[in-house]
Amino acid sequence: MQNPECVVILDFGGQYTQLIARRVRECGVFSVVLPYTTNIDEIQSHKPKGIILSGGPSCVLDEGAPLCDAGIFSLGIPVLGICYGMQLTSLLLGGGVAACSLREYGRCAVNMDVTDHGLLKGLSAESNCWMSHTYQVEKLPDGFSVIAHTHNCPVAGMADDARRIYGVQFHPEVTHTAEGRKVLQNFLMDICGFAGDWNMEAYAEIAVAKIREQVKDGTVLLGLSGGVDSAVAAALLYRAIGSRLTCVYVDHGFMRDGESDQVVDIFTKTFPVELVHVDASAQFFTDLAGVTEPEHKRKIIGRDFVDVFKREAKKLGTRDHFAQGTIYPDVIESGDVKGSAVIKSHHNVGGLPRELGFQSLVEPLRMLFKDEVRKLGVTLGLPESLVYRQPFPGPGLAIRVIGELTPEKVAIVRGSDKVLREEIAAAGLDRSISQFFTVLTGAKSVGVMGDERTYAYAVAIRAVTTDDFMTADVAQLPYELLGRIATRIVGEVKGVNRVLYDVTTKPPASIEWE
């Protein structure tokens, strides 16, 4: 089965590159992010119907600035440059770029000069857009005309309709740009000619065909983490190869209430794979004794996970292929895309597939974002209670305990988290809040319970709303709801006498505490 028609996004290290890819897919078009260094032959191998050049932190005039192959403009494929991508387009095609007399950051009123056709068709004459630039196009390349401007930026948009090459200085991919989706739709549908019919059902068919092509008659071993990604990967693999899939579920002891039981139930009944369930909690708690530094915790958990998995895999004997639930943000954040920071340090299996003698690594979710993984899970028949679980870090509740880990402290977080999830679900807010959880702060305080003095822990509640998890606002939970949650946690969870609500946005804080 052929790959879906796609847009290739060349990444110049911009903070919004993932957002561009997400917004394109939200328009029903498949997108692929490639490094700006990608050669023409590889770009063409994806058979793109459009190319988007992302923003980036560099100045196109600097020595060593990121440059793509100018040959992309001669392929006859529509090109859209965004911010840095627009400036680079101008530079490579003979135009000029210079420092702004007055830099523009944040929301800005943009005058849309050409709205009867092309990239800005149907937009308002003036529209609020998100700007973030110190340099701008000073001279248009031959064949281009101005299609948008601001008070300080004479070329906020440019177009060569004959060659279907465009550029915008603003960011249409961010929600702060009022009509950004319309700009992308114009490019994708009207200019590139996409039908906008890419969906999870189509992806599932393509993914199953690719798995069968890669695996052939072989067997596959998958490490189940208990999270959404590995569960969806397992369900997809089961659809493709059935009983030739074996899953090893390493239970580190840091899962939320009831989650381990649900994982075992689903993958012994709904998707009856060969499942090995290993309760390794004693080993994890022993190795984490006395450890308080968050990154040290993560590395120990990652190391132990691999050690336990290797031990169990060797007991099973030979399997042909190794699978894992890598998703697209993992690929980008791991540094696979040049210019992107290495962020994740846990769940990195490194050379494990080679070490255990597997023929290949199978990553069926590698091109999907988290929301797409959830949609695929529903399409495959996984229960929504698993698919729409709250986001959960690989080390689990271990990084929601500040300081040293003990079974008693993890039990406090598990119990308080259970209360929080029950109350927010009962209030009908579980789908509207992007992420919510409890944290054992490590702080103790004096309290009175009954007629007795207590000296017990303070638990913090964290609840945020966000579109992309790059920034986050505090969820405005009703005081009455917060009061019910606090009363239940103090009354039902032993060792807690105080409940706090974290009202810090991201930035300056991160979403998780550790």
N, C-alpha and C positions, 0 to 999 in steps of 0.2 A: 504494500500500500504506500502511496506517495505521501511525502510530507505535506502539511497544509500550506497554502499560499501564505507568504509572510512579509513582514517589514523587518529589515535589518536596521538595528540601532547601533551606531558606532559610539562607543563610550570614551569620552575624553576626561573621565574622572569627575564628572559632575555629581553633585549630591542628589540630584533629582533623576538620574538615569533610570533607576528602578521604577520611578513613578511614570516616566514616559512609557516604559514597557507595559506597565499595568494599565494605563489609560488606553493604550492602543488595544489591548485585549478586551477591555471593557466595551470597546466599540465593535467587538466581534471579529477582530483581526488578530492572527497569531503574530507574535513579535519575538525576535531573537537579538540578544545583546552580544556584541562582539567587541574586542579591543580595537582602538583606533588604528593599531598597527596591522590589522588583518589585511592580507593582500587581496587583490581583485579576484583572483581565481577562487579563493575560499568564499568571498562574499557572493559571487555568482553561483557557487555550489548550492547555496540555500534557495536559489531561484526567487529572489525577492521581487515584489512588484513595487516596492518603495524603499527608500533609505532615509533615515533620520540621523542627523549629527547632533549629539547631545551638547549640553553646556559643559563647563569645566572651570577650574580655578585659575588656570594659566592665562597669560596674555599672549595673543597670537604673534605679537611683535618681538617677544623675548627669544633669545638664542636657545635652541633646544626645545621650543614650544611643541606640543603634540601636533603632528600633522598626519592627515590621512593621504592616501593615494589620490591625486587629482583626477585620475582616470575614472573615478566613480561618476564624474559629471559628463562623461562621454558614453555611458552605457545605454543611454536612452531611457533610464529609469528615473521617475520623479524623486527629487531630493528636497528635504526640508531641514534647514539649519536652525537650531534654537540657541540663542544667546552666543556663547563661544562658537557654536556651530555655524551661526550666521556670519560672524566676523571671519571665520576661517574660509567659508564659501566665498566671501568678497575677496579675501586676500589671494586665494588660489586661482580665482578667475580674473585677476587683474585689477580689482578695486583697491580701495584704500581704507585703513583703519587707524584711528587716532584716539588719544585720551580724551575723555569727556571734559567739557568746561565745567560741568556740574554733574556729579555722579548721581545715579538714581538707584535707590534701594527701597523695596517694599511696594505697596500698592501705588499705582500711578494711573492717571487718566490718559488713555491712548486714543488719538484720533484715527479712526479707520477710514482711509481715503478712498479705497476701492472696495465696495461691498456688493456690487452687482454681479460679480463673477469671481472665480478663482478661490484663493486660499481664505479670503475674508468674506465670502459670499454670505449674505444674510445677517451679518453682525450689525450691532448698533453703530451709529456714527461716532459715538464716544463710548468707550468701555473701560472699566477698571481692570488693570492687568498687573501681574507681579513682575517687577523689574529687579535686577541685581547685576549691575555692570559698572565698570570703571572706564571701559573702552567701548567704542561704537564705530559703525561704518561711517567713514567720512566721504568716500567717493564710491559710487556704484560701478560695478563691472559693466562692460558693454552688454547691451541687450536687456538690462534690468531697469525697472522703474520703482518709484516709491509707492507703497500701498498703505503705509501707516506712519504716523509721527507723533511725538509728544512736544511739549513746550521746550524741552532741553535736548531732545534726541530727534534730529531731522529725518533719520532713517530708522524707524522702529519696526518697519516691515518692508521687504523688497521682493520683487517677483520678476521672473523671466518666463512668461506663460508659454512661449514658443518651445523652450527646452524643458519646461515643467520643473524649474529649480526655484526654490523659495527660501526666505529667511525671515525670522522674527526675533527681535531683541528681547521680547518678554517671554515668560514661561507659560505656555498654554497647558502644561501638564499639572500645574498646582491648582488646588481648589480656590486659591485667592484670585486667580484670573477668572473673571465672571463668565466669559464666553469661551473659555479655553477648549472645552470639549467640542464645541462647534468648529473651531479652527482645525482640530485634529480630524474630525469627521469629514470636513471639506477636503482635507488632504487625502485621507484614506479612501473615501467613497468616490468623490467627484474627480479627483486628480489621478489617483492610483488605480481606481476601478475595482476596489474590493466590494464583495457582496455583503460583508459583515455577518457571515453566518457561521463563524467558528464557534464551537461550543464544547462542553465536556463530553457529550455523547460521541462527537466526532473524534475528540482526543483519545477517548477510551479505546475506540476501534483501532486507531493508529498505533497507540501504545501496545495493545495486545499483539498486533501484527509484528511490531518491532521486537517485542520480548520473544515471540516464537522464532523469529528469524535469528536472533542472537543466541538463544538457548538451544534451539533445535530439539533433540531428544534428551537433552541433559537434565540434571537436577540442580536445584537452587537452594542455597542456605541464606536465610534472612535473619538479621538481629532485630527482634521486636523490642522497642524501648518502652512501649505502653502509651506513646504519644500518638497524635493524629497522623503525622507523616508516615511513620513506619506501618501503622495499621492500614492506611490506604494503599501503601505500596504492597503490603501482603495481600489485600483483597484483589488488587489488580493482577498480581502475579498468579493468584489462585485461579482467576478467570482465564488466564493465558495458559497455564500448565497444570492446573489441578493438583493431584496428589504428589507430583514431583517437587513440590515446595515443602521445605522444612523450616520451621521458625524456632529460634531460641529466644526465650523471654527471660532476660536477666532482671530479677526484681531486687533493686538495691535497697529497698526499705524506705524510700522517700517519696512514694506515690501518695496521691490523695485518697481519701476514704472511698473504698469500694472499687477503685480503678483496676487493681490487679485482678480481682475476681471477674470484672467485666471483660478484660482482655482475654483471660483464659476461656471464659464462656463463649465468646464470639468465635474464637479460633479453634474451638473444638466442636461447635455445633453449626453456626451459620456458615462459616468457612472452615470446614474440617481438615485443616492442614495437619501435618505431623508436628506437634508442638512440644517443645521441651521447656518446662517452667522451672527455673532455678531460683530458689530463695537464698540470695547471697547477702542478706542484710547484716548477718553477724560479721562477715568479713569487712564490709564497708564501715560499720561502726567502729570496729577494732582499729582499722587503718586510719580513721579520721579522729581518733581520740587525741585531744589536746590541740587540734588544728583550729585556728581562728581566722586566718587570712583567707578571704573569699577565693582568690585565684588559686591558692594552694589547695583548697577544698575541691575546686573544679578539676584540677589536674589529677588529684588522687582518685576521684570518682571516675574520671575518664580512663585512667590507667587500670583500675580494678575492673571496670566494665569490660575492657579488652581482655584482661587476664582470664576472667571468668568465662567469657565467650569463647576464647581459644581453648580452654580446658574442655568445655562442653562440645565444641566442634570436633575436637580430636576424638572424643568418645563416640561420636556418630559415624566416624569413618569418612570415606571420600564423598564429597559433593562437587559437582562440576563448576558451579558459578556461585559468586557471592553477591548478595543484593543488600541495598540500604536505601533509606527514604530521604535521600538528599533532595532538597528543593532549590528553586532558582536563587533566592536570596543567599542560601548557603554557598552556591557556586560563585556568586559575585563577591560576597563578603570574605570568602576564603582566599582571595587574591588571584583567582583564576582569570578574572578580568583585570587587566593592568590599570592601575590608577585607583583601585578600590582597596580599602583598608582590610587587613586581616583581623577579624573580630572574634570569631568563634574558636574556643580552645578545647571544648569538650565534644564528645561524639565524633572525634576525628579518628577514623580507624587507620589512617596512615597506610603503611605497607601490608596491612593484615591480609588482604586477598592474595597477594603474592606469597607471603610467608606461609600460608596454609595450603598453597598449591592450587588455588582456583584458576580456572581458565580465563575468566573475565569478571569484571565488575558490572552488575546490572543496577541501573538507577532510573527506574521508570517515571519518577516524578521530577527529574532534573530540570525540566523546562517550565515548571509550574510555580506560581506564587501561592502563598498560604490560603487565600480565599478560594483559589482555583482548586487546590487540593481538597478543601472541604466540599466543594460542589461535586468533584469527582467521587468522593466517598459516598455521597448521597446517591449519585448515579449508579454506583456499584452495589448499593444495598446495605451499606453500613448504617447502624442506628444513629439518629441525630444526636443522641446523648453522648456518643463517642466523637462523632464528626465535629460537633460544635462545642466541644470542651473548651474551657478557658485556656488561653496560651499558657504553656508550661515549659520551663527551662529543662534541659536535659538532666542536670543534677537534682531536679525536683525540689522537694521541700527543704533539702539540705541548705540551699542558699536563701531560704526564707527564715532561717534561724541565725540570728546575729551572734557570733562567737562560737564557742565549742559546741559540737553536736553530741547529744545523748538521745537515747530512745524516748525519754520522758519529754524532752524539749520538742522533738519532732511530733510527738503525740499531741502536744499543745497546739502546734500549728495545724496539724491535721484536723483536730476537733474544731478549732475556731474557723478554719476554712470551710468545713462542712456546714456550720451554722450560717456563715456569710452567704454561701452559694444557695442554701435553702431559702433564706429570706429574700435575697435578690430575685430568685426565680419566682417566689410567691408574689412578689410585687410586680412581676411582669417586666422587669428591667434587664434580664439576663442577656438579651440579644442587642440591647441599645447601648450597653456599657462595653467598651472594647476589651477591658481587662480589669479583673478585680480579684484580690487575694488578701490574706493576712500575713503578718510578719511578727515573729517573736523578737522584740526589740533588744532583749538582754537587760533592759532596765527593770529594777524592782522598786516598789513603793509600798508605803503603809496604807492599809485599808481596814475597814470594819465589815465583817460578815457575821450577821447575827449579833451576838454580844462579844464576839472574839476579835482581837486585833490580828490582822494578817500582814504578812510581808511577802508579796507575790509579784509575778511578772506583769508587765504592760504589753498588750498586743496592739499592733497598729493595723488599720485597714487602709488598703491602697485601692482606689478605683479611678480609672481614667477613661477618657474618650479620645479617639484619634482616628485619622483616616489612613495613616501610613506608618505609625509607630516611630517616626523620626522626630515628631513633636507630639505632645500630649497635654490635654487640659484635664483638670480635676473634674470628675463626675459630680454633678450637683445632686447628691442623694438627699432625700427629704429627711429632716431632723427626726420625724417620727419613726422612720425606717431605721436610721442610725441608732435611735434609742432602743428599739426592739432587738437589734443585732447585739448591742453592747450588753443588754440585760441577759440575753441567752448565753453569750460567751462567758460572762462572769459566773452565771448560774450553773452552766453545764460543763465547762472546761476546767478541770482541776488545775490549780497553780496560777490562775489569772485573777487579778482584782481591779484591773484598769484597762480601758479600751480607748485608743486614740484614732483620729482620722487624719491621714496625711493629705495636706492641702497644697502640696508643692507641684508645680507644673514641670514638664520636661521640654527644654531645659529650664532651670539649672539642674534639676535632679534627673536621674535615670528612672525608668519605670520600676525595675526591680531594685531592691535595697542593696543587694550584693552583686 
